[in-house]
Amino acid sequence: MYTNTIEPYISILLVAIIFALINWPCVAIWAMFGSKLREKLKQPSTLKRFNLVMGILLALSGISVLLQ
């Protein structure tokens, strides 16, 4: 989607509205997921397992970047 050079402000407003319409539900879902995840991670054993899995995934993604 390109902006109109004749009326750029309308194009910018249209892009901003589309962005907001797409962004708002994504942020709401992300916040709900974070709230539920906080409840699950209150137990120390679950938090430790979660941190271990996230650390492994981070290391694997770093290795994949280095090997490309």
Secondary structure, DSSP 8 states (H G I E B T S, - for coil): ----SSSHHHHHHHHHHHHHHHHHHHHHHHHHHHHHHHHHTTSHHHHHHHHHHHHHHHHHHHHHHHH-
